[in-house]
Amino acid sequence: MGILVHMNDVHPEVVAGEPIPEIEPRVDRELLELMSIANRRGRWFWVGTVGMALFFVYFHFRMWIAFTSGIILLTLWGYSMRRLRSCWRGKRMAGEIGNWLSWSVPIRINIEYMFYTVSVLMIFFVLTSAQEGASGLFRNLGLILLFGGGASVYLGRVARQPGQICCRWCEYPLVGLGLPNPCPECGKELLDGYSTTDRPRVRSRWFLWGGLVSAIFGLMVMYASIYRPGFMYGPVPRGVLLRMASTDRSAFDRLMLTPMTVDEEQRLIDAMVANHTTDSYKSSFAQGQWISQQILGGRLSEAQLESVFHKTTEIVIDAPSSAKVGAPIELRLKADYVRLPSFGVTPGYYFRGFVVDDESAAQGGDSQPHFRLYLTQSEYRAKSDVPKHTWTPLTAGTHTIHARVVLALFPGGGKATNVPIDWSKPADSMFGMTPIWSHVVDLEKTIEVEP
Ligand SMILES: [Zn+2]
Protein backbone atom coordinates (compact mmCIF):
# COMPACT_ATOMS: atom_id res chain seq x y z
CA MET A 1 0.00 0.00 0.00
CA GLY A 2 2.94 2.26 0.73
CA ILE A 3 3.78 2.96 -2.89
CA LEU A 4 0.32 4.39 -3.43
CA VAL A 5 0.93 7.02 -0.77
CA HIS A 6 2.72 9.82 -2.48
CA MET A 7 5.25 12.20 -0.95
CA ASN A 8 2.69 14.81 -1.77
CA ASP A 9 0.21 13.06 0.52
CA VAL A 10 2.04 14.46 3.55
CA HIS A 11 0.35 17.62 4.69
CA PRO A 12 2.75 20.60 5.03
CA GLU A 13 1.26 21.61 8.39
CA VAL A 14 2.53 18.48 10.13
CA VAL A 15 5.41 19.75 12.27
CA ALA A 16 7.30 17.50 14.68
CA GLY A 17 6.58 18.28 18.32
CA GLU A 18 3.44 20.29 17.67
CA PRO A 19 -0.10 18.96 17.94
CA ILE A 20 -1.57 17.98 14.56
CA PRO A 21 -4.11 20.64 13.53
CA GLU A 22 -7.58 20.06 12.13
CA ILE A 23 -7.42 20.95 8.44
CA GLU A 24 -9.61 21.79 5.52
CA PRO A 25 -9.38 18.68 3.21
CA ARG A 26 -6.61 19.48 0.75
CA VAL A 27 -8.29 19.27 -2.70
CA ASP A 28 -6.43 20.06 -5.92
CA ARG A 29 -8.78 22.80 -7.15
CA GLU A 30 -7.39 22.98 -10.67
CA LEU A 31 -7.63 19.24 -11.24
CA LEU A 32 -11.06 19.14 -9.62
CA GLU A 33 -12.38 21.81 -11.96
CA LEU A 34 -10.97 20.20 -15.10
CA MET A 35 -12.15 16.72 -14.10
CA SER A 36 -15.62 18.05 -13.29
CA ILE A 37 -15.78 19.58 -16.78
CA ALA A 38 -14.57 16.26 -18.23
CA ASN A 39 -17.31 14.43 -16.33
CA ARG A 40 -20.03 16.76 -17.57
CA ARG A 41 -18.86 16.20 -21.14
CA GLY A 42 -18.45 12.48 -20.45
CA ARG A 43 -22.14 12.23 -19.63
CA TRP A 44 -22.99 13.66 -23.04
CA PHE A 45 -20.52 11.40 -24.83
CA TRP A 46 -21.89 8.38 -23.01
CA VAL A 47 -25.52 9.21 -23.78
CA GLY A 48 -24.57 10.14 -27.36
CA THR A 49 -22.66 6.89 -27.98
CA VAL A 50 -25.34 4.58 -26.60
CA GLY A 51 -28.07 6.60 -28.32
CA MET A 52 -26.21 6.40 -31.62
CA ALA A 53 -25.66 2.67 -31.20
CA LEU A 54 -29.39 2.11 -30.60
CA PHE A 55 -30.07 4.24 -33.66
CA PHE A 56 -27.70 2.01 -35.69
CA VAL A 57 -29.37 -1.14 -34.37
CA TYR A 58 -32.77 0.12 -35.39
CA PHE A 59 -31.94 1.63 -38.77
CA HIS A 60 -29.11 -0.71 -39.76
CA PHE A 61 -26.27 1.49 -40.90
CA ARG A 62 -23.25 0.30 -42.78
CA MET A 63 -20.06 -0.52 -40.91
CA TRP A 64 -18.14 2.46 -42.29
CA ILE A 65 -20.76 4.87 -40.94
CA ALA A 66 -20.39 3.39 -37.45
CA PHE A 67 -16.63 3.53 -37.79
CA THR A 68 -16.59 7.15 -39.00
CA SER A 69 -18.96 8.18 -36.22
CA GLY A 70 -16.62 6.50 -33.75
CA ILE A 71 -13.61 8.38 -35.09
CA ILE A 72 -15.49 11.70 -34.94
CA LEU A 73 -16.65 11.04 -31.36
CA LEU A 74 -13.16 10.03 -30.22
CA THR A 75 -11.59 13.06 -31.89
CA LEU A 76 -14.13 15.37 -30.25
CA TRP A 77 -13.49 13.70 -26.91
CA GLY A 78 -9.72 13.95 -27.25
CA TYR A 79 -9.97 17.60 -28.30
CA SER A 80 -12.29 18.59 -25.47
CA MET A 81 -9.95 16.90 -22.94
CA ARG A 82 -6.80 18.71 -24.03
CA ARG A 83 -6.68 21.14 -21.06
CA LEU A 84 -7.10 18.31 -18.57
CA ARG A 85 -4.43 16.28 -20.37
CA SER A 86 -1.84 19.05 -20.30
CA CYS A 87 -2.65 19.86 -16.65
CA TRP A 88 -2.30 16.16 -15.78
CA ARG A 89 0.97 15.85 -17.69
CA GLY A 90 2.42 18.86 -15.85
CA LYS A 91 1.48 17.50 -12.43
CA ARG A 92 2.77 14.06 -13.30
CA MET A 93 6.13 15.49 -14.42
CA ALA A 94 6.30 17.42 -11.15
CA GLY A 95 5.72 14.14 -9.30
CA GLU A 96 2.49 15.39 -7.75
CA ILE A 97 0.22 12.70 -9.13
CA GLY A 98 0.41 9.27 -10.75
CA ASN A 99 -0.32 8.13 -14.27
CA TRP A 100 -3.95 7.17 -13.95
CA LEU A 101 -5.40 8.32 -10.70
CA SER A 102 -4.95 11.22 -8.35
CA TRP A 103 -6.14 11.00 -4.78
CA SER A 104 -6.19 14.79 -4.53
CA VAL A 105 -9.82 15.06 -5.64
CA PRO A 106 -12.96 13.56 -4.07
CA ILE A 107 -13.28 9.88 -4.96
CA ARG A 108 -16.71 10.43 -6.54
CA ILE A 109 -15.04 12.60 -9.20
CA ASN A 110 -12.42 9.90 -9.83
CA ILE A 111 -14.99 7.13 -10.23
CA GLU A 112 -17.16 9.12 -12.59
CA TYR A 113 -14.10 10.15 -14.60
CA MET A 114 -12.88 6.55 -14.87
CA PHE A 115 -16.30 5.35 -15.94
CA TYR A 116 -16.63 7.88 -18.75
CA THR A 117 -13.04 7.49 -19.91
CA VAL A 118 -13.34 3.71 -20.20
CA SER A 119 -16.78 4.04 -21.81
CA VAL A 120 -15.55 6.54 -24.36
CA LEU A 121 -12.60 4.30 -25.21
CA MET A 122 -15.14 1.57 -25.93
CA ILE A 123 -16.99 3.75 -28.46
CA PHE A 124 -15.77 1.60 -31.36
CA PHE A 125 -16.82 -1.67 -29.75
CA VAL A 126 -20.23 -0.31 -28.87
CA LEU A 127 -20.89 1.35 -32.24
CA THR A 128 -19.57 -1.44 -34.45
CA SER A 129 -21.25 -4.18 -32.43
CA ALA A 130 -24.53 -2.42 -33.12
CA GLN A 131 -24.12 -3.87 -36.63
CA GLU A 132 -24.83 -7.31 -35.22
CA GLY A 133 -28.08 -6.03 -33.80
CA ALA A 134 -29.22 -5.41 -30.26
CA SER A 135 -27.60 -8.57 -28.89
CA GLY A 136 -24.15 -7.33 -29.98
CA LEU A 137 -24.82 -3.99 -28.32
CA PHE A 138 -25.97 -5.60 -25.06
CA ARG A 139 -22.99 -7.94 -25.08
CA ASN A 140 -20.64 -4.96 -25.00
CA LEU A 141 -22.68 -3.05 -22.42
CA GLY A 142 -22.47 -6.21 -20.30
CA LEU A 143 -18.71 -6.20 -20.82
CA ILE A 144 -18.50 -2.58 -19.59
CA LEU A 145 -20.52 -3.51 -16.48
CA LEU A 146 -18.25 -6.52 -15.84
CA PHE A 147 -15.02 -4.52 -16.10
CA GLY A 148 -16.54 -1.59 -14.20
CA GLY A 149 -17.48 -3.98 -11.41
CA GLY A 150 -13.95 -5.40 -11.31
CA ALA A 151 -12.49 -1.89 -11.20
CA SER A 152 -14.83 -1.00 -8.34
CA VAL A 153 -13.73 -4.02 -6.28
CA TYR A 154 -10.10 -3.05 -6.91
CA LEU A 155 -10.76 0.62 -6.04
CA GLY A 156 -12.32 -0.55 -2.76
CA ARG A 157 -8.82 -1.64 -1.72
CA VAL A 158 -6.76 1.31 -2.96
CA ALA A 159 -9.02 4.36 -3.31
CA ARG A 160 -8.13 7.45 -1.30
CA GLN A 161 -9.39 11.02 -1.10
CA PRO A 162 -8.50 14.23 0.72
CA GLY A 163 -9.38 14.17 4.43
CA GLN A 164 -7.96 14.79 7.91
CA ILE A 165 -4.33 14.04 8.77
CA CYS A 166 -4.20 10.43 9.88
CA CYS A 167 -2.01 7.39 10.47
CA ARG A 168 -0.45 6.26 7.27
CA TRP A 169 -1.13 2.58 7.98
CA CYS A 170 -4.57 2.46 9.59
CA GLU A 171 -6.05 5.90 8.69
CA TYR A 172 -6.82 6.66 12.31
CA PRO A 173 -7.29 10.48 12.59
CA LEU A 174 -4.45 12.10 14.50
CA VAL A 175 -5.87 15.57 15.22
CA GLY A 176 -4.43 16.92 18.48
CA LEU A 177 -1.60 14.35 18.69
CA GLY A 178 2.04 15.46 18.71
CA LEU A 179 4.77 13.58 16.84
CA PRO A 180 6.68 11.39 17.43
CA ASN A 181 4.13 9.13 19.11
CA PRO A 182 2.71 5.64 18.64
CA CYS A 183 -0.56 5.47 16.71
CA PRO A 184 -3.44 5.23 19.22
CA GLU A 185 -5.16 2.73 16.95
CA CYS A 186 -2.57 0.37 15.42
CA GLY A 187 0.38 1.12 17.73
CA LYS A 188 2.86 1.80 14.92
CA GLU A 189 5.53 4.32 15.85
CA LEU A 190 4.74 7.60 14.07
CA LEU A 191 8.09 9.39 13.82
CA ASP A 192 7.30 12.39 11.67
CA GLY A 193 5.12 13.70 8.83
CA TYR A 194 6.06 10.76 6.60
CA SER A 195 4.19 8.46 8.97
CA THR A 196 1.00 10.40 8.24
CA THR A 197 -1.20 11.17 5.28
CA ASP A 198 -4.08 13.52 4.70
CA ARG A 199 -5.45 11.26 1.94
CA PRO A 200 -6.96 8.39 3.89
CA ARG A 201 -8.32 5.33 2.13
CA VAL A 202 -12.00 5.47 1.33
CA ARG A 203 -13.39 2.70 3.47
CA SER A 204 -16.73 1.88 1.97
CA ARG A 205 -18.45 -1.45 1.46
CA TRP A 206 -20.11 0.07 -1.59
CA PHE A 207 -17.01 -0.54 -3.70
CA LEU A 208 -17.14 -4.26 -3.01
CA TRP A 209 -20.88 -4.84 -3.11
CA GLY A 210 -21.60 -2.38 -5.89
CA GLY A 211 -18.71 -3.87 -7.89
CA LEU A 212 -19.90 -7.45 -7.36
CA VAL A 213 -23.50 -6.61 -8.29
CA SER A 214 -22.32 -4.75 -11.39
CA ALA A 215 -20.01 -7.61 -12.44
CA ILE A 216 -22.67 -10.29 -11.90
CA PHE A 217 -25.30 -8.23 -13.70
CA GLY A 218 -22.82 -7.62 -16.55
CA LEU A 219 -22.15 -11.37 -16.83
CA MET A 220 -25.89 -12.07 -16.91
CA VAL A 221 -26.45 -9.49 -19.65
CA MET A 222 -23.55 -10.98 -21.66
CA TYR A 223 -24.85 -14.52 -21.16
CA ALA A 224 -28.38 -13.51 -22.16
CA SER A 225 -27.20 -11.61 -25.23
CA ILE A 226 -25.23 -14.65 -26.44
CA TYR A 227 -27.29 -17.67 -25.35
CA ARG A 228 -30.78 -16.28 -24.72
CA PRO A 229 -31.10 -13.44 -27.23
CA GLY A 230 -34.88 -13.87 -27.34
CA PHE A 231 -34.93 -12.80 -23.70
CA MET A 232 -33.47 -9.41 -24.63
CA TYR A 233 -36.26 -8.87 -27.14
CA GLY A 234 -39.15 -9.83 -24.88
CA PRO A 235 -40.26 -6.25 -24.20
CA VAL A 236 -39.64 -4.99 -27.77
CA PRO A 237 -42.91 -4.02 -29.56
CA ARG A 238 -43.75 -6.21 -32.54
CA GLY A 239 -43.54 -3.32 -35.02
CA VAL A 240 -39.98 -2.56 -33.90
CA LEU A 241 -39.09 -6.26 -33.91
CA LEU A 242 -40.35 -6.52 -37.47
CA ARG A 243 -38.23 -3.55 -38.47
CA MET A 244 -35.15 -5.09 -36.85
CA ALA A 245 -35.64 -8.69 -37.99
CA SER A 246 -34.15 -8.15 -41.45
CA THR A 247 -30.73 -7.26 -40.06
CA ASP A 248 -30.79 -8.66 -36.54
CA ARG A 249 -30.77 -12.45 -36.45
CA SER A 250 -31.89 -12.64 -32.82
CA ALA A 251 -34.81 -10.29 -33.45
CA PHE A 252 -35.67 -12.54 -36.40
CA ASP A 253 -35.62 -15.67 -34.22
CA ARG A 254 -37.84 -13.94 -31.68
CA LEU A 255 -40.28 -12.83 -34.39
CA MET A 256 -40.56 -16.39 -35.72
CA LEU A 257 -41.84 -17.65 -32.37
CA THR A 258 -45.30 -16.36 -33.22
CA PRO A 259 -47.17 -16.62 -36.55
CA MET A 260 -46.99 -13.60 -38.84
CA THR A 261 -49.78 -12.07 -40.87
CA VAL A 262 -49.43 -11.93 -44.65
CA ASP A 263 -48.89 -8.19 -44.39
CA GLU A 264 -46.12 -8.64 -41.82
CA GLU A 265 -44.45 -11.25 -44.02
CA GLN A 266 -44.53 -8.86 -46.95
CA ARG A 267 -42.96 -6.11 -44.85
CA LEU A 268 -40.20 -8.47 -43.76
CA ILE A 269 -39.55 -9.57 -47.36
CA ASP A 270 -39.30 -5.91 -48.44
CA ALA A 271 -36.92 -5.10 -45.58
CA MET A 272 -34.75 -8.17 -46.23
CA VAL A 273 -34.33 -7.32 -49.90
CA ALA A 274 -33.73 -3.61 -49.16
CA ASN A 275 -31.21 -4.33 -46.38
CA HIS A 276 -29.29 -7.01 -48.31
CA THR A 277 -30.13 -9.74 -45.82
CA THR A 278 -30.22 -11.94 -48.92
CA ASP A 279 -26.51 -11.57 -49.67
CA SER A 280 -25.03 -10.70 -46.27
CA TYR A 281 -22.58 -12.91 -44.42
CA LYS A 282 -24.10 -11.58 -41.23
CA SER A 283 -27.49 -13.09 -41.92
CA SER A 284 -28.24 -16.40 -40.24
CA PHE A 285 -29.12 -19.78 -41.72
CA ALA A 286 -32.70 -19.33 -40.46
CA GLN A 287 -33.03 -15.92 -42.15
CA GLY A 288 -31.66 -17.39 -45.40
CA GLN A 289 -34.04 -20.33 -45.27
CA TRP A 290 -37.02 -18.09 -44.63
CA ILE A 291 -36.36 -15.68 -47.50
CA SER A 292 -35.55 -18.66 -49.76
CA GLN A 293 -39.01 -20.10 -49.07
CA GLN A 294 -40.55 -16.74 -49.94
CA ILE A 295 -38.56 -16.63 -53.20
CA LEU A 296 -39.53 -20.16 -54.20
CA GLY A 297 -43.11 -19.39 -53.18
CA GLY A 298 -43.18 -16.54 -55.70
CA ARG A 299 -43.66 -13.84 -53.05
CA LEU A 300 -41.04 -11.43 -54.41
CA SER A 301 -41.73 -8.80 -57.06
CA GLU A 302 -39.74 -8.81 -60.31
CA ALA A 303 -37.68 -5.84 -59.11
CA GLN A 304 -36.94 -7.61 -55.82
CA LEU A 305 -35.89 -10.81 -57.62
CA GLU A 306 -33.64 -8.76 -59.86
CA SER A 307 -32.08 -7.10 -56.83
CA VAL A 308 -31.41 -10.50 -55.21
CA PHE A 309 -30.09 -12.24 -58.33
CA HIS A 310 -28.59 -9.60 -60.61
CA LYS A 311 -25.06 -10.33 -59.39
CA THR A 312 -25.32 -13.90 -60.68
CA THR A 313 -25.51 -12.50 -64.23
CA GLU A 314 -21.98 -11.12 -63.97
CA ILE A 315 -20.28 -13.74 -66.11
CA VAL A 316 -17.45 -13.07 -68.56
CA ILE A 317 -15.67 -14.89 -71.36
CA ASP A 318 -12.39 -16.28 -70.06
CA ALA A 319 -9.85 -16.09 -72.88
CA PRO A 320 -6.54 -14.34 -73.57
CA SER A 321 -6.78 -10.85 -75.08
CA SER A 322 -4.15 -11.62 -77.67
CA ALA A 323 -3.24 -14.67 -79.71
CA LYS A 324 -1.14 -15.78 -82.67
CA VAL A 325 -2.30 -17.13 -85.98
CA GLY A 326 -2.21 -20.92 -85.92
CA ALA A 327 -1.82 -21.20 -82.13
CA PRO A 328 -4.92 -22.73 -80.48
CA ILE A 329 -6.43 -20.90 -77.49
CA GLU A 330 -9.09 -22.00 -75.05
CA LEU A 331 -12.36 -20.17 -74.58
CA ARG A 332 -14.16 -20.62 -71.28
CA LEU A 333 -16.58 -18.76 -69.00
CA LYS A 334 -15.81 -17.42 -65.56
CA ALA A 335 -17.61 -15.57 -62.78
CA ASP A 336 -17.16 -14.36 -59.22
CA TYR A 337 -18.76 -16.13 -56.31
CA VAL A 338 -22.11 -14.66 -55.35
CA ARG A 339 -23.62 -15.23 -51.95
CA LEU A 340 -27.30 -16.14 -52.05
CA PRO A 341 -29.79 -16.79 -49.24
CA SER A 342 -29.43 -20.56 -49.62
CA PHE A 343 -28.20 -23.24 -52.01
CA GLY A 344 -31.82 -24.05 -52.92
CA VAL A 345 -32.33 -20.68 -54.62
CA THR A 346 -29.13 -20.68 -56.66
CA PRO A 347 -30.05 -20.17 -60.32
CA GLY A 348 -28.58 -22.60 -62.83
CA TYR A 349 -26.97 -21.29 -65.99
CA TYR A 350 -27.48 -22.37 -69.59
CA PHE A 351 -24.80 -21.82 -72.18
CA ARG A 352 -25.55 -21.56 -75.86
CA GLY A 353 -21.92 -21.68 -77.01
CA PHE A 354 -19.14 -19.44 -78.32
CA VAL A 355 -19.67 -17.72 -81.65
CA VAL A 356 -16.50 -16.48 -83.34
CA ASP A 357 -16.84 -13.40 -85.57
CA ASP A 358 -20.60 -13.96 -86.02
CA GLU A 359 -19.76 -16.58 -88.61
CA SER A 360 -19.44 -20.01 -87.11
CA ALA A 361 -22.14 -21.96 -85.32
CA ALA A 362 -22.22 -21.80 -81.50
CA GLN A 363 -19.51 -24.02 -80.05
CA GLY A 364 -19.26 -25.73 -76.67
CA GLY A 365 -22.82 -25.08 -75.49
CA ASP A 366 -25.77 -27.32 -74.71
CA SER A 367 -29.37 -27.19 -73.54
CA GLN A 368 -28.84 -28.41 -69.97
CA PRO A 369 -28.52 -26.30 -66.78
CA HIS A 370 -25.14 -26.14 -65.02
CA PHE A 371 -23.87 -25.14 -61.58
CA ARG A 372 -22.83 -21.51 -61.68
CA LEU A 373 -20.51 -22.20 -58.74
CA TYR A 374 -18.19 -24.13 -61.06
CA LEU A 375 -17.52 -20.94 -63.04
CA THR A 376 -16.07 -19.33 -59.92
CA GLN A 377 -13.31 -21.80 -59.18
CA SER A 378 -10.31 -22.36 -61.42
CA GLU A 379 -9.96 -26.04 -60.43
CA TYR A 380 -13.44 -26.70 -61.85
CA ARG A 381 -12.95 -24.42 -64.82
CA ALA A 382 -9.92 -26.49 -65.82
CA LYS A 383 -12.00 -29.66 -65.97
CA SER A 384 -15.00 -30.67 -67.99
CA ASP A 385 -17.51 -29.22 -65.47
CA VAL A 386 -17.69 -25.99 -67.45
CA PRO A 387 -18.00 -25.33 -71.19
CA LYS A 388 -14.73 -25.18 -73.06
CA HIS A 389 -13.95 -24.57 -76.70
CA THR A 390 -10.57 -24.64 -78.35
CA TRP A 391 -10.27 -22.15 -81.17
CA THR A 392 -7.37 -21.75 -83.56
CA PRO A 393 -7.22 -18.29 -85.20
CA LEU A 394 -6.51 -18.55 -88.91
CA THR A 395 -6.23 -14.86 -89.78
CA ALA A 396 -4.57 -11.88 -88.09
CA GLY A 397 -6.58 -8.91 -86.83
CA THR A 398 -9.32 -8.25 -84.29
CA HIS A 399 -11.65 -11.14 -83.67
CA THR A 400 -14.84 -10.98 -81.62
CA ILE A 401 -16.23 -13.82 -79.54
CA HIS A 402 -19.90 -13.76 -78.61
CA ALA A 403 -21.66 -15.99 -76.13
CA ARG A 404 -25.18 -16.18 -74.75
CA VAL A 405 -25.84 -17.30 -71.19
CA VAL A 406 -29.25 -17.63 -69.57
CA LEU A 407 -29.71 -17.87 -65.81
CA ALA A 408 -32.89 -19.35 -64.45
CA LEU A 409 -34.48 -20.38 -61.17
CA PHE A 410 -37.54 -22.66 -61.04
CA PRO A 411 -39.91 -23.45 -58.16
CA GLY A 412 -37.86 -26.60 -57.54
CA GLY A 413 -34.51 -24.77 -57.65
CA GLY A 414 -31.87 -24.05 -60.31
CA LYS A 415 -29.70 -26.79 -61.75
CA ALA A 416 -31.52 -29.34 -59.58
CA THR A 417 -34.75 -29.13 -61.60
CA ASN A 418 -32.94 -30.09 -64.84
CA VAL A 419 -35.38 -28.17 -67.04
CA PRO A 420 -33.79 -28.03 -70.52
CA ILE A 421 -33.70 -24.86 -72.60
CA ASP A 422 -34.89 -24.50 -76.19
CA TRP A 423 -32.46 -22.05 -77.78
CA SER A 424 -34.61 -21.68 -80.90
CA LYS A 425 -37.52 -20.10 -78.99
CA PRO A 426 -37.86 -16.42 -77.97
CA ALA A 427 -36.68 -15.38 -74.49
CA ASP A 428 -40.10 -15.67 -72.81
CA SER A 429 -40.80 -19.24 -73.92
CA MET A 430 -37.43 -20.98 -73.84
CA PHE A 431 -38.46 -23.31 -71.03
CA GLY A 432 -41.20 -25.91 -70.77
CA MET A 433 -42.25 -24.36 -67.46
CA THR A 434 -42.34 -20.79 -66.17
CA PRO A 435 -39.22 -19.84 -64.19
CA ILE A 436 -39.49 -17.77 -60.99
CA TRP A 437 -36.68 -15.64 -62.35
CA SER A 438 -34.58 -15.74 -65.50
CA HIS A 439 -32.13 -13.45 -67.21
CA VAL A 440 -30.51 -13.48 -70.66
CA VAL A 441 -26.89 -12.30 -70.80
CA ASP A 442 -25.03 -11.64 -74.04
CA LEU A 443 -21.28 -11.65 -73.65
CA GLU A 444 -18.60 -10.31 -75.94
CA LYS A 445 -14.83 -10.40 -75.98
CA THR A 446 -12.33 -9.14 -78.53
CA ILE A 447 -9.05 -10.93 -79.18
CA GLU A 448 -6.15 -9.34 -81.06
CA VAL A 449 -4.56 -11.96 -83.28
CA GLU A 450 -1.02 -11.30 -84.45
CA PRO A 451 0.37 -12.85 -87.62
ZN1 LIG B 1 -2.37 3.57 12.90
Residues whose N, C-alpha, C, O or C-beta is under 5 A from the ligand:
A	BS01	ZN	C167 W169 C170 E171 Y172 C183 E185 C186 G187
